[in-house]
Amino acid sequence: MTAPRVGLVVPYLTSYRLPFFTRLRAELGARGIELTVAHGQPTGLSAARRDTVALPGAVELRQRARRVAGRDLVWLGVGALARTSDALVLPQSMHHLHTYPLLAARRPRIGLWGHGRTHVSAHGPAARRVKEALTRRADWFFAYTEAGGAYAVEAGLPRQRVTVVRNALDTTALATARAAVDEAERRALRERHGLTPGRTALYVGGLDALKRIPFLLDAADRVGRRLPGFRLVVAGDGAHRPLVRAAQAAGGPVVYVGPVGDRDKARLGAVCDVLLVPGAVGLCAVDSFALETPVITCPWPYHGPEFEYLDSGRNALVAPDDPAAYAAAVTGLLRAPHELDRLRSACQADAGRYTVEGMAARFAHGVEGLIHGTTHGTP
C-alpha cells in the first residue's frame, strides 16, 4: 500500500521558509504522508529582493508569467504533480491561473494556503467576490492567522475545514542564536558600525515600495537630529537599495549592511534596541519577538496578516502615520529605557507562541483532514 502524497506549491523558495518545509516533511512523515514541495520563480518586487534559495528534493515547475494591468499573472505547470498527488496545497492567489482549472476539476483534493482577505494591495468589490469564490471552492483552507480563518468561514467554508497555522519563522533558532552573541561580539559589531547602546534601531527586510523605505529614511534622519548617536542599521535588498545607499553616503544616521542570513540577523538583533517598520508588517513581527526588538510601526492599511500579532503598548508601538510624529515616538521610546524593557519582556514571552514547530504541526494536522476528507480543523 503506497503512502498518501501531498504536493505543496509555493511561488518561489526563500530561506525563511526552509525550516518550515523541513519540519512539515517530518510531521507528515510521522503521519505516513509523503510531501513534495514544488515552486516557481519570483516575479516583480519579489525578484528584486534576490532571496531565492535551493531546497533538496524540491521540484521546480515550468512557469509562464505576464504582467497585465500592473499585476503579474502566473501559470505553473502543476499537471504532473496533480496526477501523482492525493492532494495539492496552493497559494490563495487570484493571479495564479493554474489554480482555477484544478478547483473546477476537484481532483486531486485542493487546499488553499493564504492570508484570507487581501492585505498588501487594494481590491475592489469584484475582485473581493472572486477571491471569496476561490476560497469557498477549496476542500480545505490553511489560514496564516485567526483573522484569515474567520475570513474563510465568512466566505462559505465550514469551520471544520479551516486550519489556522499561525504563520511563523524559526523563532527558536533565532532566539537561541541571539542569546549566544557574547559581549565581545557585541562590542566589535558596535565599534565596526559606530553603534551606541540604547540608541540603535534595525530594519531588516525587502527594500521596496511596500515597506515605505522613503518614509523610513526620512524618519531616521529626524530621529538622528533629535537624538545624538542614533543609528538605523538597514539589512536587506530590493528596488530601493539605491535610496538607502544614498542616505548612508549623505552622512546621515543610516548604516547599510546588505542582505543578511539568520546568524547575522541574530547578531544585529543583539545590538539593536527597536525594529523600525513603517511599511507593511509581516513576519518581521515574529522576528521582533525572537530578537527582543519591539516593532515601531504605523496604522497603515497594507500590513500583512502578522500585524495581528502586535499589541501596541505591550509588545510593540503603533505610532502616528507621519514621519515627524513617528520620529518623535521612536525618540521617546529610546529615551525611556524602562518602557523599552517592558516591551522587550513581552516580545520574549510571545516568541514562544509563534514557532515553526507549532506551525508545522498544525499544518500537518490540516493536511490529514484534506487528504482523508475528514473535518477536524485546527487541533
N, C-alpha and C positions, 0 to 999 in steps of 0.2 A: 504494500500500500504506500503510495507516494505522499509526501508531506504537502499540505496546502501551501500555495505560493501567493505572495502579495508583492506587487510592484509599487514602489513609492517614487513618483515622478516629481522632480523639483526643477525650477527654471535653470539653475546652474549651481555648481558646487562652491561653497565658501568654507573657509577654515573654521568659522564658529559653529558650523553645523556638524563637523566631523565627529565630535564626541557623542552627539545625539544619535547619529547613524550607527555608531559602534554599540552604544547601549541598546538601541532599539533592536539591532540584529540579535544581540544576546537575549533580550527579553522575549522576542518572538521565537528564537531557537528553543528556549526553555519550554515554550508552549507548543513545540512541534511544527512551527510555521517558518517557511523559508522567505527571506527578504531579498529583493533586488532593488537597489537604488538606481534610478535612471535620470538623466539630466540633459538639458540643452546647453546653450551658451548665453552669456549675458548680453543684453541689448541696452541702448540708451544710456541713462545715468549709471546703471549698474556696470556697464562695460568700462566707463571712465574710472571706476574705483579700483580696477585691476586687482581684485581679491579672489580670483578663481584658484582652486586647488585641485589636486587629483585624489581620488579615493579608490584603493584597490578593490576590484570586483564590481565597481560601478559601470553602468552601460551608458555610453554617450549616444544620444538619439540624433538622427538626422533632423535638421532644423531648417525651416524657411521662415523668414521674418520680413515684414514690410511695414513701413511707417505710414499710417493713414490718419489724417486729421489730428496729428500730434500724438497718436498712440501707436505703440509697437504691437502689431498683430503677429502672433507666433503660431506656427504649426510644427508639432513634433511628431516624428514617425513612431508612434507607440503601437502600431498594429501587431508586430511580432510579440511584444511584451504582453499585450492584451490577450493574445491567443494562448500563451503559456502560463497565464496567471489566473488564480481563482478570484482575485480582487485587485483593483488598482486604487491608489490614493493619489489624487491630482490636486493641483492648486485651485483654489476657489477664485478663478480669474475669468472674466468675460473675454479677455483678449487672447486666451489660449484656445485657438479654434478647434483643435483636436478633441477638446472635451465634449463638444456638442453631439457629434455622432455616437460617442461612447455612451453618453447619458441616454440618448434616444434608443440605442440597441439594448441597454440594460444587461449586457453581457460582455465582460465579466461584471461582477458587482463593483460599484463605483463609490468610493468615499471622496469627499472634498475636504481639503485642509486649508483654513484661512482665517482672516480677521473677523468675518461676519460682515458688518456694514463696511463700506469703503471709508478708510481713514485718511489716506495721504493724497487724495485729489477730490475735486468736486464732481458729483454726479447729479444729473437732472432726474426728473421723475421717471422718464422712460428707461434710463439706464438702471435706476434702482429697481424697477419692476423686472427687468431682465435678470439682474443678479438674484433677486428673490426667487424667480422661477428656476434658475440654475441650481440654487441651493436646495430648493424643495424637491428637485428631481433626483437628488443623490440618495444612495442607500444608507449613507452614514455621513455625519459631519464632525470633523475634528477642529474644534474652536481653539484659537490661541488663548482666549480669556473667558471669564464668566459672561461678560457683555456679548462676546461673539456667540456663545452658546445660546443666550437669550434671543439674539437676532435669528438664529436658525430655527428656533421654536416658533417665533413670530412669523417667519417665512412659511411655516407649514410642516416642518419635520416633527415627528413625535420626540418628546424629550428623551425617551429611552434610546433613541438612535443618534444622540449627540454626546460627544466626549469633549470635555474641557481639559486641555492638556497642560495649561499654564506654561506658555512658551518661555523658554529659559536658555541660558548658556551653561557652560560647565563652571558654575559658581564655586563648587567645592575645590576644584583645581586652582581656580583663580585666587580664591581667598587663601588657600594654602601657600601659593606662590608669593602672595603679598606678605603674608606673615613671615616668610623665610628671608625677606630682604633685611639684612642686618644694618647696623648703624654705619658701618664703614661704606657700604654700598650707597646708602642714602647720602652720606656726606660727599662722596665722589660725584654722584649724579647732580647734587645741588651745585657743587663747585663748577662742574662742566657747563651747566646751563645758567648759572647765576641766579639760582632759586633761593628764596627766603622762606623759612618755615612760617606757616600761618598766613602767607601772602602769595600763595601759588594756586592757580586753577588749571584744570585739564579739560581739553576737548579731544575726544577720540571717536572717529567715525568717518563717514563719507564727507568729502568736501564738495558740496554741490548745493543747488538752489533749495532743495528740500530741507536742508539743515540750516539755512539762513546764515551763511558764512559772513556776508557783509554786515549784518546786524551784530554777529558775534564779535567781529573785529572792531566795529565802532564802539560797542560796549566795553571791550577790553581796553581800548585806548582811553576811554573815560575813567575806568577804574584806575588805570595807571597814573592818571593825573591827580586822582584823589588820594591814592594810597602808594606812597613811595616804596619801591622794592617789589611791587606786584608784577607777576609774570603769568602769562597764559601759555601753557605748553599745548601745542596742536599736533596731534598724531592722526594720520590718515592720508587719503589721496582722493582725487576727483577733479572735476572740471574747474573748480575754484581754487586749485592749488596755486596758480599764479597770484591770486589776491593775497593768500597767506604769505607767500614768499615776499611780495611787495611790502606788506605790513612789517615783516621782520626787517627787511632791508632799510625801511624808513626809520629804524631806530626806536620803534615802539616797544611795548611790553611782550610782543609775540615771540615765542620760541618754537620753530617748526622742526619736528624730528622725523617726519615722513611716516610711511606705513609701519606698524609695529605688530609683532606677534604677541601671544599671550604672556610670555615671560617678560617682555619689555613693558607690556601694559601693566603687569603687576608691579614692576619696579617704579613706573611713573605714578601709579596709584599710591605707592608708599611715601612719595614725596610731595603729593598734591593734596590740597585741602577740600576742594569742591570740584564738581563737574559742571561745566557751563554748556547748556544745550538749549538755546533759544528757539531752535527749529524743531523738527519732528523728533519727539522722544519715542524710541523703540526699545530694543534690547539694551540700550545704554542704561535703562533703569535698573536692569539686573546687574550690569557692570558696576553701577554705583553702590549697590548693596555689598557685593563681594569686595570691592576696593575701599569701602567705607568712605566714599567721597560723595556727599549728598548732591543730587542734581538741583541746579537752579535753572528753571525754565520759565515759559510764558504760557498764558491761556490761549493757545493757538489752535485753529480748527483742524489742522492736518497732522496731529500727533498720531503715532501708531497705537495699537491696542494696549501695549505695555504701559502707556501713560496711566492706565487704570491701577497699576501697582503703586503709584506715588500718592502720598498723603501729605499735602502741603502743611508745614509746621511740625510734622512728626518725623518723616524720613526724607523730606525734600522741601524745596521752597518754590512756589509758583509766584513769580514777580510780575509787575506790570509789563505789558507788551509795548515798550518804548525804550530805546537804547539808554536814555538818560536815567529813567526810573529803574530800569533793570540794573544798570551800573551802580546806582545808589543801593539797591538791595544786596548786590554782591559785596560791595564795600562794607555795608552794615553787618553782614554775617561774618565776614573775615575779621571785623573788629570786635566780634562778640564770641570769644573762644568757648565760653560755657555753653552758649546756644549751639554752636557748631558741634561740640562734643555730644550734646544731646541728640542731634540729628544723626551723627555717626553711630551712636549706640543703636538707634532704631534701624539704620541700614544693616548693621551687623546682624541684628536679630532677624531681619527679613530675608537675608541671604539664604537662610535655611528653608524658606517657604517656596523658593523658586529655584529648583535644581534640575539639571539634565537627567538625573537618575529618576526623579519623580515624573518628569515629563515623559520619559521613555516608557515607564511602567504604565502610565495612563494611556498613552498612545497604543501600546501593545494590547491592553485590555479592550480598547475600542476596535482594533483590527480583528480580534477574536470574534466580536459581535458582527462585524462586517462580513467576515468570511463565512461564518456559520449561520448567519441570518437570525441570530438571537437579538434580544432587545434588553441589554442590561446597562447601557450608558456608562457614565463615569463611576469608577469604584469609589 
